[in-house]
Each structure stands twice: as C-alpha cells, then as structure tokens.
C-alpha cells in the first residue's frame, strides 16, 4: 500500500478544546479505562482534531507525540506485518508508542470523517512530573493498555471465535449471538467489518478484531489466522439459495478442514457448538481473552 505522507496535513484541522462535553468526557474515559472525573481534570490539555475520508492520521515510524481517542467515525489500521484492523469510536490510539521507541507502530487511515480528542505526550509527562495525580493515573492506565496490547499481538496461542454469514443469513447469526451472548461476551471474537459492527451495535458484543470486507480480502485475512492456528472455531452461516459459494468461501472451508478447526455452516450446528462451550471448561481455558 502506498501512503501519501502529506495526506495528514492536507486533510486535518485542529481546535483547542476549552471544555470537553459530557459525551466527550464519557468516551475518553471509556477509552482510557478511567473515571470521568480524571478526564474532566485534564481537559485543558485536550485538542480536538478532525480528519476527512482517506486522511492519513498516523504514519508508521513517525514520532508518537500524541495519544488520540477516536470519538466519531472509523479508521483502518495497517500494521508492519500487513494485518489490517478496523476501529470504531470510541477507541484509543497512540499508546503503543510508549513501548516502541516513541514511534508509531502502524499506519492509520480515516475510512470516514473522523474526530479525535488528542493529548500531547510531552505535556502529559510534564504534568505528571509536577505531581498531578490525575495525569499519573492516566499514564499508568495507558502503559497497562499498551502492555496488554503488545502482549496479545506477540502471542501465537491467542484463539479467536470467528462469526460470519452471507448477507441473507445475518438475522440468523444475530439471533444465535443473542441466544449465546453471555458466553460470547467473554471470548475473543472476529468478523468482517460490517458483520462485526452489527454484532456490536445490536447485541453489545465486543469484537476484538474487525477484518476487511469480503471483497477486500477479509476472508483471506481470516484464512491466514486459521493457517497460523489462531482460530478456535468458525461459524459461517451460508445462504443455500445462492448455490455454489465463492472461491474465497470454499477456500476458507477447506482450510478449516485441513487444520481441523471446528466449523459450522448452518444454524443448528452452530447452536450445538456454542452450547458445548458451557460444558467444556478445557476448551474455554485454551482461549486467550
């Protein structure tokens, strides 16, 4: 992928925030895993940035001088390994720079109009050295989040549950998700972007990763996880009225068969597989959340 290094300057605008709104405080607090009073106390350090569609928000290798909280819109994150993840507001970005020599670890591109609340790392550290307890708490939380993300990205034993369906079968997948929402809520979940958004918005499930849409190689990305042994089970509800499935779907199913990954392509089998999670504690223990 070719990145236009001037795109960020061309497509962004900034505004110092005098007072964060209640909704902004709530979203930033959620992203930082802290209390709303903490964010309200450091609101004077906040800068609001807006980015247009296609804008380069972060460039891999560039100086990580800010921590950002995405408060509206969505972005595409492209890592050095070539893996692609989509993030939807609210989401924290930039904390990994604390552990990577203060350099950005991924390219981040706006997939729609984006607004972010930004904090200067230098200003946060300066306020922390002055003994500000709220900033100190924030820096501790940010370091903890970065450490957890770094650990999860480097572990090869992370096992995902993949939830997919053809468009016509999405209501059935949502019904299954609603029925098994409690157990799915504690598992690492993956789907393609649109399906993942539906599962999050309609069922409140947290999707660990949102892959590209099918037409942009999403099934191939999931196939890569299967090949690396990082998929615990896969559910792909097929629309039988479509006849023969696409080559990408067939390839993914064949790969699951070769890798001996539990797989369901109809609702009854998927229901049985999810129900088995209740009684198989060893299976649950093997999945890293």
ABEGO torsion letter per residue (X at the ends): XBBBAAAAAAABBBBBBABBBAAAAAAAAAAAGBBAAAAAAAAAABBBBBBBBGBBABBBGBBBABBBBBABEBBBBBBAAGBBBBBBOBBBBGAAAAAAGGBBABBBBBABBBBBBBBBAAAAAAAAAAGBAAAAAAAAAAAAAAAAAAAAAABAABBBBBBBBBAAAAAAAAAAAAAAAAAAAABBBBBBAAAAAAAAAAAGBBBABBBBBAAAGAAAAAAAAAAAGABABBBBBBBAAAEBBBAAAAAAAAAAAAAGBBBBABAAAAAAAAAAAAABAAAAAABBX
